[in-house]
Amino acid sequence: MDSDYGVPRELSDLQKLRAEYIPNLPSCLQGSSVGVEFGDRTTTSDPSSDHVIRRLFPHTYGQPLAHFLATSAKGPDAPIIRVGVVFCGRQSPGGHNVVWGLYEAIKAHNSKSVLLGFVGGTDGLFAQKTLEITDDVLSTYKNQGGFDMLGRTKDQIRTSEQVNAALIACQTLQLNGLVIIGGSTSNTDAAQLSEIFAEAGCVTKVVGVPVTLNGDLKNQFVETSVGFDTICKVNSQLISNMCTDALSAEKYYYFIRLMGRKASHVALECALQSHPNMVILGEDVAGSKLTIFDITKQICDAVQTRAEQDKYHGVILIPEGLVESIPELYALLQEINALYKQGVSTEKIPAKLSPWASALFEFLPPFFKKQLLLLPESDDSAQLSQIEMEKLLAQLVETEIIKRTKEGTYKGKKFNAICHFFGYQARGSLPSNFDCDYAFTLGQVCYHILAAGLNGYMATVTNLKNHASKWRCGAAPLTAMMSVKRWSRGSGASSIGKPAINPVKVDLNGKAYELLNQNAAKFLSDDIYRNPGPLQFSGPSADSKTITLCVEDQDYMGRIKELQEYLDKVRSFVKPGCSQDVLKAALSSMASVTDVLSVMTSPSFSGHQPM
């Protein structure tokens, strides 16, 4: 199979047309010369984690933000460099364009520079299995979905053996840079590698790229990840088709589970795009500590209300991580996982459960028991994609509706449910124009990070809700995105995790969630289904962006730059020789600002919520 990687392949007419698409580039990257401007040194967004991260990442902690700007000054000729790139995360539309953008930038600055792709993901990195990226290799992968140009395996570089293998590979291949493409886990590994490489004196600089369909790699530096736009658009059309089908037959409730791991960003965006009758967000469930019976009651009440309007159809969205958001199911999974760690076999686990867990386990239908007993993932989480939460809810709702019918509280027609899991249908999609542009730009930024000699950074592009020409390009230290999770087990016990770039869940105080709440009642009762249609590459909706990106105002890097410009203006106005009035006004204003900021940044400030 190795010989198939990078081999030009036969394309359909549409794929050929997509391969001809030229991604838009921000103004700051156009032209022959791009300069770098450094901001202040960074800390972490979570002050309580700062001292831990500072101690564990002494070589890469506290590095400054970097901004890339077009410049008329021509610098020295770029040296020949060798760069390796590896797909570490799960496949996400647009990943190939990161490689393409990186290749174009490398070759534009020195045609003798080399880009090596590691074949087979991290396994290829450890084994030093490479494919030189060339125009021929890229020809049939430009603007195409999947990660099949190079392939991927498990997305982790965690054990000392794996880290040493990566270090040896980079040294043996004489790489100046290693670009890691993936999500939160992969970029956490990139942060660890960059620190270890620096400590070992390795010349290879490590750069991370935010590519994940889950949309959970978000923070003040990263507005969205590559692939999220495409995934949501493809899924929204599928959901909308089901909405139209439900409205046509008027006799089915569709329970649809969507990917997203432990965060519900995909479910939220798809709900805003397609207007289903209900969406159950894991963050809502966890925040309200809703039990499986609470959720069942909510759905049954909605079914009953709709039946009173003579409506016997509907569409309900569920995130795949919902099972870990429900307190009693999560606790049951924790017990099962603990027994696995003790070496208990699958067959014997049910008999080893505590009394309450055993009672819950026996209540669950056979198919669900079997799925809960699947071996955990490498991060100890359940195999979320394999647990049919939508099927469990449909069965529980049906049982409750039958019970209400017998009691006389439900007087409508028979409840009929059809279940779907939209898990893999969108992952290999041709990427949207936005993801093509965004990924290609991030690839270019990776080159400029390496050209600036930076190690332990993530490529960033902000101001994304505006046209690509207005995007701002930069780089943020990976350590500035890290935090340390804490949790308790048992009375008085507390544990502290390792520093990581943790997935960000839906913000229940955010504008996107507020927008959903404002429309939830209408979605439930009025059947105002919306069909955005299939993914468009030209026409009026081709350049549309996700609703969650557009309603939030997240240009953190741009605001930091704007603040620096204001501070520079203050320095230019207030200097020896200025008038007393100017000096007094400046002192009064700055004292007021300082007082407000000192309160807001104190740990006790109630409004402080680390991202």
Secondary structure, 3 states (H helix, E strand, C coil): CHHHCCCCCCCCHHHHHHHCCCCCCCHHHCCCCEEEEEEEECCCCCHHHHHHHHHHCCCCCCCEEEEEEECCCCCCCCCCCEEEEEECCCCCCCHHHHHHHHHHHHHHHCCCCEEEEECCCHHHHHHCCEEECCHHHHCCCCCCCCCCCCCCCCCCCCCHHHHHHHHHHHHHCCCCEEEEEECHHHHHHHHHHHHHHHHHCCCCEEEEEEECCCCCCCCCCCCCCECHHHHHHHHHHHHHHHHHHHHHHCCCEEEEEECCCCCCHHHHHHHHHHCCCEECCHHHHHHHCCCHHHHHHHHHHHHHHHHHCCCCCEEEEEEHHHHHCCHHHHHHHHHHHHHHHCCCCHHHHHHHCCHHHHHHHHHCCHHHHHHHCCCCCCCCCCCHHHCCHHHHHHHHHHHHHHHHHHHCCCCCCCCCEEEEEECCCCCCCCCCHHHHHHHHHHHHHHHHHHHCCCCCEEEEEECCCCCHHHCEEEEEEHHHHCECCEECCCCCCCEECCCECCCCCCCCCCHHHHHHHHHHHHHHHHCCCCCCCCCCCCCCCCCCCCHHHHHCCCCHHHHHHHHHHHHHHHHHHCCCCCCHHHHHHHHHHHHHHHHHHHHHCCCCCCCCCCC
